[in-house]
Amino acid sequence: MRGGMNNMQGMMKQMQKMQKEMEKEQEKLKEEKIEGTAGGGMVTVVVSGHKEVLDVIVKEEVVDPDDVEMLQDLIVAATNEALNKADELSSDRLGKHTKGLNIPGMM
């Protein structure tokens, strides 16, 4: 029984270490700037690694008062691309800390 307790304590220490590393990565992700573009760069949306929209850049030549719908579609497409990239970055960064751990409810 004694060996089981030591094993459990070791696992708990490993979990605490992993949690600290993941918190550091979360902080770093907050500082990341990820761009999504649409319309060949006519619309650019910048998001943080925490998926907050930081900036929307629209080139003047894409602004057509007769076709506002196209501009809206480009903004949506650029935003979705940026958010997907942010998800991938987050998965990559945080996933490396949980690789090899088979913890129910963590994935």
N, C-alpha and C positions, 0 to 999 in steps of 0.2 A: 504493500500500500504506500509505503514511504516514497518509492520511486515515482509513483503517480503524482504525488503532490509537487515534487521537484519539477517534473515535466510540465505540470500545470502552471507553476510559477514562471518557468522559462517561457512558456507560450504567452503568458500575460505580459511579460517584459517585452517580448517581441511585438506584441500587439500595440503596446504603448509607444514603442519606438516607431512603428509603422504609422501610427496616428500622428505623431509629431512631424514625421517626414511629409505626410500627406497635407497637413496644415500649412507647412512651408510652401509646398507646391501650390496650394490654393492661393496663398498670398502672391506668389510669383505670377500665377495665371491672371490675377486681378490687374497686373501691370501690363500684360500682353495686349498688343493691338493687332487685330485680325481684320483683313479687308476682304470684302466680297464685291465683285463688280458685275455689271450687266450692260448690255448694249455696246459691247466692245470698249468698255471703259468710260462710257458716257455717264454712268451712275456708279458711284463707289460708296459703300457703307462700311464704316469702321466700328467694330465691336471690341469689347474687352474679353478676356478669357472667362469672365463671369457672365458673359452674354448680355452686357449692357451696351446699348447703341451709344457710341461716342461722337460719331460724326456722319453726316450724309452730304456727299459732294455731288452736285449735278452740274454737268457742263452746259453752258448757256445754249449751245446749238441744239440740244435735245428738248429744250422747252418750247413746245408748240401749243399755243392756247386752243387750237382746234383739235388737239389729240392729247388731252390730259390723261386719258386712260392708259396710253402707252407709257407715259412717264410713271404713272402709279405702278404699272406692271413691272417696269424696270427696277423701281425702288424695292418692291416686294422681292423680286428675284435676287437682287444684290444683297438684301438683308438676309434672306434664307441661305444664300451661299456663305455669307460671313458667319452665321450662327452654326451652320453645319461644320465649317472649319474649326470654330471654337469648340464644338463638341468633340471633334476628332483630337484636337490638341489636348483637351482635358482628359480624354480617355487614355491617350498615349502617356501623358505625364503621370496621372494617378494610377494607371494600370500597372506601371512598372513596380509600384510598391506593393501590389496585391498579388503579383504573379507567384504561383507555387503555393499560395495559401488556399486551402479548401475550407473556407469558413461559411457555413450555411447562412444565407441571408445577406452576404456581402456582395454578391454579384447579381 
